[in-house]
Amino acid sequence: MGPMTSRHPGAPCAPTRDEIARLVADTPASGPSRRIGLLAAIATFGSLLFGYDTGVIAGALPYMYMPAEAGGLAIDEFEEGLVGAILAIGAAVGAIAGGRLSDRYGRRHNILLLAAIFVIGTLGCTFSPNVWALYVFRFVLGWAVGGASATVPIYLSEQAPTRVRGPLVALDQFMIVFGQFLAYSMNAALSYGHGGPRARVASDPTGAVDAGAWRAWDDLARIGGVVVDAGNGQAWRWMLVLATIPAICLWVGMRLMPESGRWYAANVRYAEAVASLKRVRSDGDDIAGEVQEIIDAREREAVEGRWSLRRTLSTRWTRRLMLVGVGLACFDQLTGINTAMYYLPKILHAAGFSSADSISINVVTGAVACAGAGLGLWLVGRLARRHVGIYQETAVTLSLASLALVFAVGIGPHMLADGTIAPSVPGVLPWLVVVLVCLFVFAKQSGTVNWVLLSEIFPSRIRGVAQGLAVGCGWLMNAVVTYVFPVMMEHVGAARTYAVFAGINVVALCFYLFVVPETRGVSLERLEESFASRYGE
């Protein structure tokens, strides 16, 4: 191939169209062909781990309330909030750092690193001797969760042909939900096998204390109770350690996958970009046209100079996209979905179920969430992105408002001073809460388009950093919600808690109606041109 020329003064040398055509013709694939579906299945093991490690805590927390003699960690509601929040804080750091690392070293390289961190964090949490050690390794695990949430969608969006980009990135969300369902299923199986989070005590050797009663262990300590049957308290460690299996699968699988062709092109490694794209494209795909679009965008970036985060925020159109991205990530957490994902056994116990039954019912809501995510794959492939988001926020708001009403009017009058439900509560009301929670998670998961939009709206020059910053802000919001929810449930009550979240989602609905742009059916490079033209400099 002859010397490369540039069509823009000041831009680095780039191949002309004829040179690109020859490059595509002469460059062999960098390895065996990989179907895009297989690539997505392997990469989204990172998303499955995201889901498992965030969902597994729902079944583990009741056991952590148990005293040390029973195999628990003797936590209270404030420490319970920190167990979830610290992972989210770690995820915020991991998302921001992961975005920078993926821009510098590559998307595939970053996912391989994250797989190793998943294993380290999981084993550390599993063998934590006390809650302080658990905090440390939950933070480490958060690094991996946040890095995966920022890197996997970018890897998928850059590797996917435009025609399937939306559904493929939506698969990422489905795998998060499936990971949560898998966690709930393992939780229920282990809880059933261990007899639930209960222990017999010396003061009442014929009965058992239910950890789901939350205050029961403190009451037991005050009356001098001594645990005499603590055989089931280690179940939470088995729940956590199972996450090492998909982490190892992710590391092995990603070693067989190619690096992102767009990342190679963004780093002026055009031959490697072609070689990588050839591994994941079919014979009918226009690789030359795809590379040309990438090069055109790269040349524009070179003419404009290096884009720092400061320049991104000082330029009108990129600042607007940054604010849209941060808004999408934060409102995704403010739907309250993770209150159901992390604390559903607590919610169901507040509605009148035992802790063991609550852990088992959690599987049902996880299955409903998977069904919703499956519908979401279909909706994202056929409807405008904004329309899916508008549907999601409308349905979520109605579900949360209904939950607030049921707790306020139906269950609230039957609450006792110790936080338990009186036997006089109508039997239909706890099951109505289950139905409404199922409708809530179905609406949220079938309408989740935030991650698709986040993977599409940012220009390639700042995609990794901007995605990391937006997702990092989302994780910080997750930390806030995760920490305050159990405290609000304990001190404010379920009715007011869900009323607050319903009000927040009215604001999120307005955000989708009036602020969020549409991205469906347009290449990433064309979207960049459109945003720059629409929002100006």
C-alpha positions in Angstrom: 0.0 0.0 0.0 1.3 3.4 -1.0 1.9 6.4 1.3 -1.1 7.6 3.2 -2.4 11.1 2.5 -4.6 13.5 4.4 -7.5 15.5 3.1 -7.5 18.1 5.9 -4.6 20.4 6.7 -3.2 19.7 10.2 -4.7 16.2 10.4 -2.5 13.2 10.6 -2.0 11.0 7.6 -5.0 8.8 6.9 -5.7 6.5 4.0 -7.8 7.7 1.0 -10.9 5.8 -0.1 -8.9 3.8 -2.7 -6.2 3.0 -0.1 -9.0 1.9 2.3 -10.4 -0.4 -0.4 -7.0 -2.0 -1.0 -6.4 -2.2 2.8 -9.7 -4.1 3.2 -8.8 -6.4 0.3 -5.3 -7.1 1.4 -5.6 -7.4 5.2 -6.5 -10.8 6.6 -8.7 -11.2 9.6 -6.6 -11.1 12.9 -7.9 -14.5 13.9 -10.8 -17.0 13.6 -14.2 -15.6 12.7 -16.5 -14.8 15.7 -20.2 -14.5 15.3 -21.4 -11.2 16.8 -23.9 -13.2 18.9 -21.1 -15.2 20.5 -19.1 -12.1 21.1 -22.1 -10.5 22.8 -22.7 -13.7 24.9 -19.1 -13.7 26.1 -18.8 -10.0 26.8 -22.1 -9.9 28.7 -20.8 -12.3 31.3 -19.5 -9.1 32.7 -23.0 -7.8 32.8 -24.2 -11.1 34.4 -21.6 -10.6 37.1 -22.9 -7.0 37.5 -26.4 -8.4 38.1 -25.3 -11.3 40.3 -23.1 -9.3 42.6 -25.8 -6.6 43.1 -28.7 -9.0 43.4 -27.1 -11.7 45.7 -27.0 -9.2 48.6 -30.8 -9.4 48.8 -30.7 -13.0 50.1 -27.4 -12.6 52.0 -28.5 -9.6 54.2 -31.0 -11.5 56.4 -28.1 -13.9 57.3 -25.8 -11.0 58.0 -28.2 -9.7 60.6 -27.6 -12.9 62.6 -25.1 -12.8 65.5 -21.5 -13.9 65.0 -22.3 -17.1 67.0 -24.9 -18.0 64.4 -22.5 -17.3 61.5 -23.7 -13.8 60.7 -22.1 -10.4 61.1 -24.6 -8.8 63.6 -25.3 -5.8 61.3 -28.0 -3.2 61.9 -30.1 -1.2 59.3 -27.3 1.5 59.0 -24.6 -1.1 58.3 -27.0 -2.8 56.0 -27.3 0.3 53.9 -23.5 0.6 53.9 -23.0 -2.9 52.6 -24.9 -1.9 49.4 -23.7 1.7 49.2 -20.0 0.9 49.4 -20.2 -1.4 46.4 -22.0 1.5 44.6 -19.2 3.9 45.6 -16.6 1.5 44.4 -18.6 1.1 41.2 -18.5 4.9 40.6 -14.7 4.9 41.0 -14.5 1.8 38.8 -16.7 3.3 36.1 -14.7 6.5 35.8 -11.3 4.7 36.0 -12.6 2.0 33.7 -13.6 4.5 31.0 -10.1 6.0 31.0 -8.4 2.6 31.0 -10.5 1.4 28.1 -9.7 4.5 26.1 -6.0 4.0 26.7 -5.5 0.2 26.6 -8.6 -1.1 24.8 -12.0 -2.4 25.6 -11.1 -6.1 25.6 -8.0 -5.5 27.7 -10.2 -3.7 30.3 -12.8 -6.5 30.4 -10.0 -9.1 31.0 -8.7 -7.0 33.9 -12.2 -6.6 35.4 -12.7 -10.4 35.3 -9.7 -10.8 37.6 -10.9 -8.1 39.9 -14.3 -9.8 40.1 -12.6 -13.0 41.3 -10.5 -11.1 43.9 -13.5 -9.1 45.2 -15.8 -12.1 45.4 -13.4 -14.3 47.3 -12.6 -11.4 49.7 -16.3 -10.8 50.5 -16.9 -14.6 50.9 -14.2 -15.0 53.6 -14.7 -11.7 55.4 -14.5 -12.3 59.1 -16.4 -9.1 60.0 -18.4 -6.3 58.5 -15.3 -4.0 58.1 -13.5 -6.5 56.0 -16.7 -7.0 54.0 -16.8 -3.2 53.3 -13.2 -3.3 51.9 -13.9 -6.1 49.5 -17.4 -4.8 48.5 -15.5 -1.7 47.4 -13.1 -3.8 45.4 -16.0 -5.7 43.9 -17.6 -2.4 43.1 -14.6 -1.5 41.0 -15.3 -4.5 38.8 -19.1 -3.9 38.7 -18.6 -0.2 37.7 -15.9 -0.9 35.2 -18.1 -3.6 33.5 -21.1 -1.2 33.5 -19.0 1.4 31.6 -16.9 -0.8 29.3 -19.2 -3.7 28.2 -21.8 -1.5 26.5 -19.1 0.5 24.6 -17.5 -2.8 23.5 -20.8 -4.1 22.2 -21.8 -0.8 20.5 -18.5 -0.5 18.7 -18.3 -4.1 17.6 -22.0 -4.4 16.4 -23.2 -3.5 12.9 -25.5 -0.5 13.0 -28.6 -2.6 12.1 -28.3 -4.7 15.4 -26.6 -2.2 17.7 -29.7 -1.3 19.8 -30.8 -4.9 20.5 -27.2 -6.0 21.1 -26.6 -3.3 23.7 -30.0 -4.1 25.2 -28.8 -7.7 25.6 -26.3 -6.2 28.1 -29.3 -5.0 30.2 -31.0 -8.4 29.9 -27.9 -10.1 31.2 -27.8 -7.8 34.2 -31.3 -8.8 35.0 -30.6 -12.5 34.3 -27.7 -12.3 36.7 -30.0 -10.9 39.4 -32.5 -13.7 38.7 -29.7 -16.2 38.9 -28.6 -14.7 42.3 -32.2 -14.9 43.6 -32.5 -18.5 42.5 -29.2 -19.5 44.2 -30.3 -17.5 47.3 -33.6 -19.4 47.5 -32.0 -22.8 47.0 -29.3 -22.2 49.6 -31.8 -20.7 52.0 -34.2 -23.6 51.6 -31.3 -26.1 52.1 -30.2 -24.3 55.3 -33.7 -23.9 56.7 -33.8 -20.1 56.3 -32.0 -17.4 58.3 -33.2 -18.7 61.7 -31.5 -20.0 64.9 -32.7 -21.7 68.1 -31.6 -20.0 71.3 -31.1 -21.2 74.9 -34.0 -19.0 76.2 -36.4 -20.8 73.9 -35.0 -24.1 72.7 -38.3 -25.2 71.1 -38.6 -22.1 68.9 -36.4 -20.1 66.6 -35.7 -16.4 65.9 -36.3 -15.2 62.4 -33.6 -12.9 61.1 -36.1 -11.2 58.9 -37.6 -9.6 62.0 -34.5 -7.3 61.9 -34.9 -6.2 65.5 -35.1 -9.8 66.9 -31.4 -10.3 67.4 -31.1 -7.0 69.4 -34.0 -8.1 71.6 -32.4 -11.5 72.1 -29.1 -9.9 73.2 -31.0 -7.7 75.7 -32.6 -10.8 77.4 -29.4 -12.7 77.5 -30.3 -15.3 74.9 -27.5 -17.6 73.8 -27.5 -19.2 70.3 -27.5 -23.0 70.6 -28.2 -24.0 66.9 -26.1 -21.9 64.5 -25.7 -24.4 61.7 -27.4 -22.3 58.9 -25.7 -18.9 59.4 -22.9 -19.5 56.8 -25.3 -19.7 53.8 -24.6 -16.1 52.8 -20.9 -17.0 52.1 -22.0 -19.8 49.7 -24.3 -17.3 48.0 -21.4 -14.9 47.3 -18.7 -17.3 46.3 -20.7 -18.7 43.3 -19.9 -15.5 41.4 -16.4 -16.7 40.8 -17.7 -19.2 38.2 -19.0 -16.6 35.6 -15.9 -14.4 36.4 -13.6 -17.2 35.2 -15.8 -17.9 32.2 -15.6 -14.1 31.3 -11.8 -14.2 31.5 -11.4 -17.3 29.4 -14.0 -16.3 26.8 -12.7 -12.7 26.3 -9.2 -14.1 25.5 -10.9 -15.6 22.4 -12.5 -12.4 21.3 -11.0 -9.5 19.2 -10.3 -6.0 20.4 -12.8 -3.3 19.2 -12.1 -2.3 15.6 -13.3 1.3 16.4 -10.8 1.5 19.3 -8.0 0.5 16.9 -9.1 3.1 14.4 -9.4 5.8 17.0 -5.7 5.1 17.8 -4.7 5.3 14.1 -4.1 1.6 13.8 -6.2 1.2 10.6 -4.8 -2.2 9.5 -5.6 -3.7 12.9 -9.0 -2.1 12.8 -9.8 -3.8 9.5 -8.3 -7.1 10.7 -10.5 -7.0 13.9 -13.7 -6.0 12.0 -13.2 -8.9 9.6 -13.5 -11.3 12.5 -17.0 -10.1 13.5 -18.5 -9.0 10.1 -20.2 -11.1 7.5 -19.2 -11.1 3.8 -22.0 -8.7 2.9 -21.0 -6.0 5.3 -19.3 -2.9 4.0 -16.2 -2.9 6.1 -14.6 -0.2 3.9 -17.5 2.2 4.4 -17.4 1.5 8.1 -13.7 2.2 8.3 -14.2 5.3 6.2 -16.8 6.7 8.6 -14.4 6.1 11.5 -11.5 7.8 9.7 -13.6 10.8 8.8 -14.6 11.2 12.5 -10.9 10.7 13.5 -9.7 13.3 11.1 -12.2 15.9 12.4 -11.0 15.2 15.9 -7.4 15.7 14.8 -8.2 19.0 13.2 -10.0 20.2 16.4 -7.2 19.0 18.7 -7.2 17.0 21.9 -10.4 17.0 23.8 -10.0 17.1 27.6 -12.9 16.8 30.0 -12.6 20.6 30.6 -13.0 21.3 26.9 -15.9 18.8 26.7 -17.8 20.7 29.4 -16.9 24.1 27.9 -18.2 23.2 24.4 -22.0 23.7 24.1 -23.0 20.5 22.2 -20.7 18.1 24.1 -21.6 19.8 27.4 -25.3 19.2 26.6 -24.6 15.5 25.8 -22.6 15.2 29.0 -25.6 16.5 31.0 -28.0 14.2 29.1 -25.7 11.3 29.9 -25.4 12.1 33.6 -29.2 12.6 33.7 -29.9 9.2 32.1 -27.5 7.4 34.5 -28.9 9.2 37.6 -32.6 8.8 36.7 -31.9 5.1 36.0 -31.1 4.7 39.7 -33.8 7.0 40.9 -36.5 4.8 39.5 -35.9 2.9 42.7 -35.3 -0.4 40.9 -32.3 -1.3 43.1 -34.4 -1.0 46.2 -36.3 -4.0 44.8 -33.1 -5.7 43.6 -31.2 -5.3 46.9 -33.9 -5.2 49.5 -37.0 -7.1 48.3 -36.9 -9.6 51.2 -37.0 -6.5 53.5 -40.0 -5.1 51.6 -41.9 -8.3 51.6 -41.2 -8.8 55.3 -42.7 -5.3 55.9 -45.7 -6.5 54.0 -46.1 -9.5 56.3 -44.1 -12.4 54.9 -41.4 -14.4 56.8 -37.8 -13.9 55.8 -37.5 -17.4 54.3 -40.7 -16.9 52.3 -39.5 -13.4 51.2 -36.2 -14.9 49.8 -38.2 -17.5 47.9 -40.7 -15.0 46.5 -37.7 -12.9 45.3 -37.2 -15.6 42.6 -40.6 -14.8 41.2 -39.9 -11.1 40.9 -36.5 -12.0 39.4 -38.2 -14.1 36.7 -40.7 -11.3 36.0 -37.8 -8.9 35.6 -36.2 -11.3 33.1 -39.4 -11.5 31.1 -39.5 -7.7 31.1 -35.9 -7.5 29.9 -36.8 -9.9 27.1 -39.6 -7.7 26.0 -37.2 -4.8 26.3 -34.9 -6.4 23.7 -37.9 -6.5 21.3 -39.0 -2.9 22.1 -35.6 -1.4 21.6 -35.2 -3.1 18.2 -38.6 -1.7 17.0 -39.4 1.5 18.7 -37.7 4.9 19.1 -35.4 5.0 22.1 -37.2 8.0 23.6 -40.6 6.3 23.3 -39.3 3.2 25.2 -38.0 5.5 27.9 -41.3 7.4 28.2 -43.2 4.2 28.5 -40.8 3.0 31.2 -41.1 6.2 33.3 -44.9 6.3 33.0 -45.3 2.7 34.1 -42.7 3.0 36.9 -44.4 6.1 38.4 -47.8 4.5 38.4 -46.4 1.3 40.1 -44.6 3.2 42.8 -47.6 5.4 43.5 -49.8 2.3 43.8 -47.3 0.7 46.2 -47.3 3.8 48.4 -51.1 3.8 48.4 -51.3 0.1 49.5 -48.8 0.6 52.3 -50.5 3.8 53.5 -54.1 2.7 53.3 -54.0 -1.1 53.5 -50.9 -2.3 55.5 -50.0 0.8 57.6 -53.0 0.6 60.0 -52.0 -3.0 60.9 -48.4 -2.2 61.7 -47.4 -3.0 65.3 -44.9 -1.0 67.4 -42.1 -3.6 66.9 -42.3 -3.2 63.1 -44.2 -6.5 62.5 -47.6 -6.9 60.9 -50.7 -7.8 63.1 -52.5 -11.0 62.3 -55.5 -8.9 61.4 -54.1 -7.7 58.1 -56.2 -8.9 55.2 -54.4 -11.8 53.6 -54.7 -10.3 50.1 -52.6 -7.2 50.9 -49.2 -8.9 51.1 -49.8 -10.6 47.8 -51.0 -7.3 46.3 -47.6 -5.9 47.2 -45.9 -8.8 45.4 -48.1 -8.1 42.3 -47.3 -4.4 42.3 -43.5 -5.1 42.8 -43.7 -7.5 39.9 -45.4 -4.8 37.7 -42.8 -2.3 38.8 -39.8 -4.5 37.9 -41.4 -5.6 34.7 -42.1 -2.0 33.6 -38.6 -0.9 34.5 -36.8 -3.8 32.8 -38.9 -3.8 29.7 -38.4 -0.1 29.3 -34.7 0.1 30.1 -33.1 2.1 27.3 -30.7 4.2 29.4 -27.7 2.0 28.7 -28.3 1.9 25.0 -28.6 5.7 24.8 -25.4 6.1 26.9 -23.5 3.9 24.6 -24.6 5.9 21.5 -24.8 9.6 22.4 -21.1 10.4 23.1 -18.6 11.2 20.3 -15.8 8.8 19.9 -13.1 11.3 21.0 -14.6 11.3 24.6 -16.7 8.1 24.6 -14.7 6.2 27.1 -14.2 9.1 29.5 -17.7 10.5 29.1 -19.3 7.1 29.5 -17.2 6.5 32.6 -18.1 9.9 34.1 -21.9 9.5 33.4 -22.0 5.9 34.7 -19.9 7.0 37.7 -22.4 9.7 38.6 -25.1 7.0 38.2 -23.3 4.8 40.7 -22.9 7.6 43.2 -26.7 8.1 43.0 -27.1 4.3 43.4 -25.0 4.6 46.6 -27.2 7.3 47.9 -30.4 5.4 47.2 -29.0 2.1 48.5 -27.9 3.7 51.8 -31.0 5.7 52.5 -33.7 3.2 51.5 -33.4 0.8 54.5 -33.1 3.8 56.8 -36.2 5.4 55.2 -38.1 2.1 55.5 -37.2 1.9 59.2 -37.8 5.5 60.2 -40.2 7.0 57.6 -42.2 4.0 56.6 -42.8 2.2 53.3 -45.7 4.4 52.2 -43.8 7.7 52.4 -40.7 6.1 50.9 -42.4 4.9 47.8 -44.3 8.2 47.5 -40.9 10.0 47.3 -39.7 7.7 44.6 -42.9 8.1 42.6 -42.5 11.9 42.7 -38.9 11.7 41.5 -40.0 9.6 38.5 -42.4 12.3 37.4 -39.4 14.5 37.0 -37.6 11.7 35.0 -40.6 11.4 32.7 -40.3 15.1 31.9 -36.6 14.6 31.2 -37.4 12.0 28.6 -40.2 14.1 27.1 -38.3 17.3 26.7 -34.5 16.7 26.9 -33.4 13.2 25.7 -32.4 13.1 21.9 -33.3 10.2 19.6 -30.5 7.9 18.3 -32.2 4.9 16.7 -31.0 3.7 13.3 -28.1 6.1 12.8 -24.4 5.2 12.8 -22.3 6.5 15.7 -20.4 8.9 13.4 -23.6 10.3 11.9 -25.0 10.9 15.3 -21.9 12.9 16.2 -22.4 15.1 13.2 -26.1 15.6 14.0 -25.5 16.6 17.6 -22.8 19.1 16.7 -25.1 20.6 14.1 -28.2 20.7 16.3 -26.7 22.0 19.5 -24.0 24.2 18.0 -20.6 25.1 19.4 
